[in-house]
Amino acid sequence: MAFDRPLLRRTGGLLFHRLLGTGRAASMSLGADLRRWALFAVWREEAALEAFLCRSPIAERWRGQARESWHVRLAPLAWRGRWGGRDPFAGTARPPRGAHEGPVAVLTRASIRPSRLAAFYRSVPRVDRLLAEQRGCLASVGVGEWPLARQATFSLWRGVDEVNGFAYGDAAHRTVIDRVRSEDWYAEELFARFIPYASQGSWNGADPLA
C-alpha cells in the first residue's frame, strides 16, 4: 500500500482516493486483516478509470498477485459530511429525484475523538451482531486509514428499505446513534449511499451482487 501512494497521486483523472486496511469484523473493529486491503476512488470520468485498469502497474498487480479481488462501480445517491476536510463527491451529478429500487451500497466513515475511543469500541460488538442478523445485508467489511481512530464500514444491501431497517429499526442501534451525537464521538464523519451499477471478481468466493 505504501508504494502505491506516489503512483496514485500521479494518476490522471483520479479526483479523490484513499488506500484502506481492513478489519476482521463486519464493521469497524480493533482486529486487522493484514492480507486484505481496499482502494476507494472517485474518478473524473469512466475513461480515466478504464485507463487505470488497463495500464496502471497497481491494477496489473491486482490481476497477477491477488488471491482474490472484487471491484464495484458506484454512482453516488446521497451523501453528507467530509473526508479529510473535503467533500469527495463535489461536482458529482446527483441522480434524478425519486425512489431507487435495487441494491444499495453504504459507506460510513468517521474520525473518532481520542477521548471517545473506548466508548466507541465498546459499541462495536453489538453492531456486528446486529449486522449478522440482517438478511438484507449482502456483504460488509470494516476498513480504515489509521488503526483505531479513522475507521469506516462499507456494506452492500438488497435495497433502501433494508438499510433503513438496520439503521433505525433496532433500539440498541438507535441508542448508539444518539450517543454519537450527544457525546460528540466524531471529529469528522461522512455518510454516503451509492447505486452499484457494475461489479467484477469475487468477495469471499462470490460476487455479492450477482
VEXTI-24846 format. One record per residue (C-alpha): residue number from 0; z, y, x. Coordinates in steps of 0.02 Angstrom, whole numbers, plus 50000, padded with zeros to 5 digits. Last residue first. Example, Ala and Ser with C-alpha at 12.3 -4.5 7.8 and 13.67 -1.06 7.14 Angstrom:
BEGIN
<zado><nr>1</nr><w>50357</w><v>49947</v><u>50684</u></zado>
<zado><nr>0</nr><w>50390</w><v>49775</v><u>50615</u></zado>
END
This chain:
BEGIN
<zado><nr>209</nr><w>49561</w><v>49428</v><u>48774</u></zado>
<zado><nr>208</nr><w>49682</w><v>49575</v><u>48790</u></zado>
<zado><nr>207</nr><w>49817</w><v>49477</v><u>48883</u></zado>
<zado><nr>206</nr><w>49687</w><v>49416</v><u>49009</u></zado>
<zado><nr>205</nr><w>49759</w><v>49252</v><u>49070</u></zado>
<zado><nr>204</nr><w>49849</w><v>49169</v><u>49217</u></zado>
<zado><nr>203</nr><w>49996</w><v>49285</v><u>49239</u></zado>
<zado><nr>202</nr><w>49881</w><v>49435</v><u>49222</u></zado>
<zado><nr>201</nr><w>49697</w><v>49388</v><u>49235</u></zado>
<zado><nr>200</nr><w>49532</w><v>49471</v><u>49275</u></zado>
<zado><nr>199</nr><w>49438</w><v>49607</v><u>49182</u></zado>
<zado><nr>198</nr><w>49479</w><v>49732</v><u>49046</u></zado>
<zado><nr>197</nr><w>49389</w><v>49858</v><u>48936</u></zado>
<zado><nr>196</nr><w>49433</w><v>49978</v><u>48795</u></zado>
<zado><nr>195</nr><w>49622</w><v>49992</v><u>48811</u></zado>
<zado><nr>194</nr><w>49668</w><v>50138</v><u>48695</u></zado>
<zado><nr>193</nr><w>49811</w><v>50231</v><u>48775</u></zado>
<zado><nr>192</nr><w>49986</w><v>50293</v><u>48740</u></zado>
<zado><nr>191</nr><w>50083</w><v>50405</v><u>48859</u></zado>
<zado><nr>190</nr><w>50264</w><v>50452</v><u>48892</u></zado>
<zado><nr>189</nr><w>50306</w><v>50551</v><u>49048</u></zado>
<zado><nr>188</nr><w>50477</w><v>50598</v><u>49114</u></zado>
<zado><nr>187</nr><w>50565</w><v>50716</v><u>49233</u></zado>
<zado><nr>186</nr><w>50746</w><v>50746</v><u>49286</u></zado>
<zado><nr>185</nr><w>50797</w><v>50603</v><u>49171</u></zado>
<zado><nr>184</nr><w>50970</w><v>50549</v><u>49112</u></zado>
<zado><nr>183</nr><w>51011</w><v>50708</v><u>49016</u></zado>
<zado><nr>182</nr><w>51166</w><v>50640</v><u>48929</u></zado>
<zado><nr>181</nr><w>51111</w><v>50689</v><u>48752</u></zado>
<zado><nr>180</nr><w>50928</w><v>50647</v><u>48777</u></zado>
<zado><nr>179</nr><w>50939</w><v>50482</v><u>48869</u></zado>
<zado><nr>178</nr><w>51090</w><v>50440</v><u>48761</u></zado>
<zado><nr>177</nr><w>50986</w><v>50455</v><u>48602</u></zado>
<zado><nr>176</nr><w>50853</w><v>50340</v><u>48673</u></zado>
<zado><nr>175</nr><w>50986</w><v>50213</v><u>48720</u></zado>
<zado><nr>174</nr><w>51059</w><v>50222</v><u>48544</u></zado>
<zado><nr>173</nr><w>50885</w><v>50197</v><u>48470</u></zado>
<zado><nr>172</nr><w>50871</w><v>50039</v><u>48573</u></zado>
<zado><nr>171</nr><w>51036</w><v>49973</v><u>48504</u></zado>
<zado><nr>170</nr><w>50984</w><v>50013</v><u>48325</u></zado>
<zado><nr>169</nr><w>50817</w><v>49921</v><u>48339</u></zado>
<zado><nr>168</nr><w>50670</w><v>49984</v><u>48237</u></zado>
<zado><nr>167</nr><w>50632</w><v>50144</v><u>48332</u></zado>
<zado><nr>166</nr><w>50542</w><v>50100</v><u>48493</u></zado>
<zado><nr>165</nr><w>50506</w><v>49917</v><u>48455</u></zado>
<zado><nr>164</nr><w>50443</w><v>49948</v><u>48280</u></zado>
<zado><nr>163</nr><w>50345</w><v>50099</v><u>48338</u></zado>
<zado><nr>162</nr><w>50251</w><v>49996</v><u>48467</u></zado>
<zado><nr>161</nr><w>50219</w><v>49857</v><u>48340</u></zado>
<zado><nr>160</nr><w>50150</w><v>49983</v><u>48215</u></zado>
<zado><nr>159</nr><w>50036</w><v>50057</v><u>48348</u></zado>
<zado><nr>158</nr><w>49946</w><v>49893</v><u>48379</u></zado>
<zado><nr>157</nr><w>49941</w><v>49724</v><u>48464</u></zado>
<zado><nr>156</nr><w>50038</w><v>49793</v><u>48611</u></zado>
<zado><nr>155</nr><w>50016</w><v>49810</v><u>48800</u></zado>
<zado><nr>154</nr><w>50154</w><v>49872</v><u>48915</u></zado>
<zado><nr>153</nr><w>50177</w><v>49977</v><u>49071</u></zado>
<zado><nr>152</nr><w>50356</w><v>50022</v><u>49118</u></zado>
<zado><nr>151</nr><w>50405</w><v>50158</v><u>49241</u></zado>
<zado><nr>150</nr><w>50532</w><v>50198</v><u>49377</u></zado>
<zado><nr>149</nr><w>50572</w><v>50334</v><u>49500</u></zado>
<zado><nr>148</nr><w>50756</w><v>50320</v><u>49549</u></zado>
<zado><nr>147</nr><w>50791</w><v>50137</v><u>49587</u></zado>
<zado><nr>146</nr><w>50664</w><v>50098</v><u>49724</u></zado>
<zado><nr>145</nr><w>50528</w><v>50230</v><u>49733</u></zado>
<zado><nr>144</nr><w>50356</w><v>50236</v><u>49651</u></zado>
<zado><nr>143</nr><w>50396</w><v>50110</v><u>49514</u></zado>
<zado><nr>142</nr><w>50332</w><v>49973</v><u>49401</u></zado>
<zado><nr>141</nr><w>50412</w><v>49866</v><u>49265</u></zado>
<zado><nr>140</nr><w>50292</w><v>49748</v><u>49180</u></zado>
<zado><nr>139</nr><w>50241</w><v>49708</v><u>49001</u></zado>
<zado><nr>138</nr><w>50119</w><v>49594</v><u>48911</u></zado>
<zado><nr>137</nr><w>50056</w><v>49558</v><u>48735</u></zado>
<zado><nr>136</nr><w>50202</w><v>49641</v><u>48642</u></zado>
<zado><nr>135</nr><w>50179</w><v>49611</v><u>48455</u></zado>
<zado><nr>134</nr><w>50290</w><v>49458</v><u>48457</u></zado>
<zado><nr>133</nr><w>50434</w><v>49568</v><u>48514</u></zado>
<zado><nr>132</nr><w>50585</w><v>49461</v><u>48559</u></zado>
<zado><nr>131</nr><w>50555</w><v>49472</v><u>48746</u></zado>
<zado><nr>130</nr><w>50553</w><v>49661</v><u>48731</u></zado>
<zado><nr>129</nr><w>50726</w><v>49659</v><u>48651</u></zado>
<zado><nr>128</nr><w>50796</w><v>49554</v><u>48792</u></zado>
<zado><nr>127</nr><w>50720</w><v>49672</v><u>48920</u></zado>
<zado><nr>126</nr><w>50793</w><v>49824</v><u>48830</u></zado>
<zado><nr>125</nr><w>50966</w><v>49746</v><u>48827</u></zado>
<zado><nr>124</nr><w>50954</w><v>49705</v><u>49013</u></zado>
<zado><nr>123</nr><w>50903</w><v>49885</v><u>49055</u></zado>
<zado><nr>122</nr><w>51050</w><v>49982</v><u>48979</u></zado>
<zado><nr>121</nr><w>51168</w><v>49953</v><u>49125</u></zado>
<zado><nr>120</nr><w>51028</w><v>50015</v><u>49236</u></zado>
<zado><nr>119</nr><w>51026</w><v>50186</v><u>49154</u></zado>
<zado><nr>118</nr><w>51214</w><v>50210</v><u>49152</u></zado>
<zado><nr>117</nr><w>51224</w><v>50170</v><u>49338</u></zado>
<zado><nr>116</nr><w>51077</w><v>50283</v><u>49383</u></zado>
<zado><nr>115</nr><w>51140</w><v>50435</v><u>49286</u></zado>
<zado><nr>114</nr><w>51217</w><v>50534</v><u>49431</u></zado>
<zado><nr>113</nr><w>51062</w><v>50504</v><u>49535</u></zado>
<zado><nr>112</nr><w>50950</w><v>50581</v><u>49399</u></zado>
<zado><nr>111</nr><w>50812</w><v>50462</v><u>49348</u></zado>
<zado><nr>110</nr><w>50630</w><v>50511</v><u>49373</u></zado>
<zado><nr>109</nr><w>50549</w><v>50429</v><u>49223</u></zado>
<zado><nr>108</nr><w>50387</w><v>50343</v><u>49169</u></zado>
<zado><nr>107</nr><w>50341</w><v>50263</v><u>49004</u></zado>
<zado><nr>106</nr><w>50163</w><v>50197</v><u>48995</u></zado>
<zado><nr>105</nr><w>50101</w><v>50117</v><u>48834</u></zado>
<zado><nr>104</nr><w>49940</w><v>50020</v><u>48799</u></zado>
<zado><nr>103</nr><w>49878</w><v>49998</v><u>48621</u></zado>
<zado><nr>102</nr><w>49778</w><v>49857</v><u>48542</u></zado>
<zado><nr>101</nr><w>49687</w><v>49883</v><u>48377</u></zado>
<zado><nr>100</nr><w>49679</w><v>50014</v><u>48242</u></zado>
<zado><nr>99</nr><w>49698</w><v>50198</v><u>48278</u></zado>
<zado><nr>98</nr><w>49741</w><v>50313</v><u>48133</u></zado>
<zado><nr>97</nr><w>49655</w><v>50480</v><u>48132</u></zado>
<zado><nr>96</nr><w>49617</w><v>50627</v><u>48245</u></zado>
<zado><nr>95</nr><w>49469</w><v>50608</v><u>48361</u></zado>
<zado><nr>94</nr><w>49510</w><v>50551</v><u>48539</u></zado>
<zado><nr>93</nr><w>49583</w><v>50676</v><u>48663</u></zado>
<zado><nr>92</nr><w>49469</w><v>50739</v><u>48800</u></zado>
<zado><nr>91</nr><w>49554</w><v>50743</v><u>48969</u></zado>
<zado><nr>90</nr><w>49572</w><v>50919</v><u>49040</u></zado>
<zado><nr>89</nr><w>49750</w><v>50887</v><u>49097</u></zado>
<zado><nr>88</nr><w>49779</w><v>50699</v><u>49094</u></zado>
<zado><nr>87</nr><w>49895</w><v>50682</v><u>49243</u></zado>
<zado><nr>86</nr><w>50001</w><v>50831</v><u>49183</u></zado>
<zado><nr>85</nr><w>50085</w><v>50880</v><u>49345</u></zado>
<zado><nr>84</nr><w>50261</w><v>50910</v><u>49410</u></zado>
<zado><nr>83</nr><w>50269</w><v>50742</v><u>49496</u></zado>
<zado><nr>82</nr><w>50223</w><v>50659</v><u>49331</u></zado>
<zado><nr>81</nr><w>50244</w><v>50772</v><u>49180</u></zado>
<zado><nr>80</nr><w>50282</w><v>50755</v><u>48996</u></zado>
<zado><nr>79</nr><w>50188</w><v>50714</v><u>48837</u></zado>
<zado><nr>78</nr><w>50048</w><v>50595</v><u>48792</u></zado>
<zado><nr>77</nr><w>49930</w><v>50537</v><u>48656</u></zado>
<zado><nr>76</nr><w>49775</w><v>50425</v><u>48647</u></zado>
<zado><nr>75</nr><w>49723</w><v>50424</v><u>48829</u></zado>
<zado><nr>74</nr><w>49572</w><v>50309</v><u>48857</u></zado>
<zado><nr>73</nr><w>49615</w><v>50158</v><u>48964</u></zado>
<zado><nr>72</nr><w>49515</w><v>50041</v><u>49074</u></zado>
<zado><nr>71</nr><w>49607</w><v>49882</v><u>49124</u></zado>
<zado><nr>70</nr><w>49602</w><v>49786</v><u>49286</u></zado>
<zado><nr>69</nr><w>49687</w><v>49620</v><u>49324</u></zado>
<zado><nr>68</nr><w>49707</w><v>49535</v><u>49492</u></zado>
<zado><nr>67</nr><w>49760</w><v>49363</v><u>49552</u></zado>
<zado><nr>66</nr><w>49775</w><v>49276</v><u>49720</u></zado>
<zado><nr>65</nr><w>49722</w><v>49440</v><u>49799</u></zado>
<zado><nr>64</nr><w>49628</w><v>49429</v><u>49963</u></zado>
<zado><nr>63</nr><w>49441</w><v>49445</v><u>49933</u></zado>
<zado><nr>62</nr><w>49422</w><v>49539</v><u>49770</u></zado>
<zado><nr>61</nr><w>49571</w><v>49652</v><u>49794</u></zado>
<zado><nr>60</nr><w>49518</w><v>49681</v><u>49974</u></zado>
<zado><nr>59</nr><w>49347</w><v>49741</v><u>49917</u></zado>
<zado><nr>58</nr><w>49430</w><v>49860</v><u>49795</u></zado>
<zado><nr>57</nr><w>49528</w><v>49939</v><u>49937</u></zado>
<zado><nr>56</nr><w>49374</w><v>49938</v><u>50052</u></zado>
<zado><nr>55</nr><w>49293</w><v>50054</v><u>49923</u></zado>
<zado><nr>54</nr><w>49109</w><v>50024</v><u>49886</u></zado>
<zado><nr>53</nr><w>49083</w><v>49939</v><u>49717</u></zado>
<zado><nr>52</nr><w>49250</w><v>49971</v><u>49631</u></zado>
<zado><nr>51</nr><w>49257</w><v>50150</v><u>49696</u></zado>
<zado><nr>50</nr><w>49078</w><v>50185</v><u>49644</u></zado>
<zado><nr>49</nr><w>49113</w><v>50116</v><u>49470</u></zado>
<zado><nr>48</nr><w>49266</w><v>50227</v><u>49454</u></zado>
<zado><nr>47</nr><w>49167</w><v>50382</v><u>49503</u></zado>
<zado><nr>46</nr><w>49030</w><v>50335</v><u>49378</u></zado>
<zado><nr>45</nr><w>49158</w><v>50317</v><u>49238</u></zado>
<zado><nr>44</nr><w>49205</w><v>50501</v><u>49252</u></zado>
<zado><nr>43</nr><w>49336</w><v>50616</v><u>49325</u></zado>
<zado><nr>42</nr><w>49452</w><v>50469</v><u>49354</u></zado>
<zado><nr>41</nr><w>49640</w><v>50447</v><u>49322</u></zado>
<zado><nr>40</nr><w>49721</w><v>50308</v><u>49424</u></zado>
<zado><nr>39</nr><w>49872</w><v>50192</v><u>49412</u></zado>
<zado><nr>38</nr><w>49869</w><v>50066</v><u>49553</u></zado>
<zado><nr>37</nr><w>49983</w><v>49915</v><u>49543</u></zado>
<zado><nr>36</nr><w>50085</w><v>49798</v><u>49651</u></zado>
<zado><nr>35</nr><w>50131</w><v>49615</v><u>49666</u></zado>
<zado><nr>34</nr><w>50193</w><v>49511</v><u>49812</u></zado>
<zado><nr>33</nr><w>50355</w><v>49607</v><u>49841</u></zado>
<zado><nr>32</nr><w>50420</w><v>49576</v><u>49665</u></zado>
<zado><nr>31</nr><w>50570</w><v>49692</v><u>49656</u></zado>
<zado><nr>30</nr><w>50737</w><v>49673</v><u>49566</u></zado>
<zado><nr>29</nr><w>50833</w><v>49827</v><u>49506</u></zado>
<zado><nr>28</nr><w>50738</w><v>49843</v><u>49342</u></zado>
<zado><nr>27</nr><w>50621</w><v>49949</v><u>49236</u></zado>
<zado><nr>26</nr><w>50540</w><v>49838</v><u>49104</u></zado>
<zado><nr>25</nr><w>50478</w><v>49658</v><u>49092</u></zado>
<zado><nr>24</nr><w>50583</w><v>49603</v><u>49240</u></zado>
<zado><nr>23</nr><w>50532</w><v>49554</v><u>49417</u></zado>
<zado><nr>22</nr><w>50491</w><v>49731</v><u>49468</u></zado>
<zado><nr>21</nr><w>50328</w><v>49805</v><u>49527</u></zado>
<zado><nr>20</nr><w>50275</w><v>49924</v><u>49665</u></zado>
<zado><nr>19</nr><w>50166</w><v>50070</v><u>49620</u></zado>
<zado><nr>18</nr><w>50025</w><v>50167</v><u>49702</u></zado>
<zado><nr>17</nr><w>49999</w><v>50326</v><u>49603</u></zado>
<zado><nr>16</nr><w>49837</w><v>50417</v><u>49566</u></zado>
<zado><nr>15</nr><w>49767</w><v>50579</v><u>49497</u></zado>
<zado><nr>14</nr><w>49594</w><v>50658</v><u>49493</u></zado>
<zado><nr>13</nr><w>49493</w><v>50524</v><u>49583</u></zado>
<zado><nr>12</nr><w>49313</w><v>50585</v><u>49575</u></zado>
<zado><nr>11</nr><w>49282</w><v>50559</v><u>49760</u></zado>
<zado><nr>10</nr><w>49405</w><v>50453</v><u>49857</u></zado>
<zado><nr>9</nr><w>49477</w><v>50543</v><u>50009</u></zado>
<zado><nr>8</nr><w>49658</w><v>50539</v><u>49949</u></zado>
<zado><nr>7</nr><w>49633</w><v>50357</v><u>49903</u></zado>
<zado><nr>6</nr><w>49585</w><v>50311</v><u>50080</u></zado>
<zado><nr>5</nr><w>49736</w><v>50402</v><u>50153</u></zado>
<zado><nr>4</nr><w>49855</w><v>50309</v><u>50032</u></zado>
<zado><nr>3</nr><w>49784</w><v>50134</v><u>50055</u></zado>
<zado><nr>2</nr><w>49871</w><v>50102</v><u>50221</u></zado>
<zado><nr>1</nr><w>50043</w><v>50123</v><u>50138</u></zado>
<zado><nr>0</nr><w>50000</w><v>50000</v><u>50000</u></zado>
END
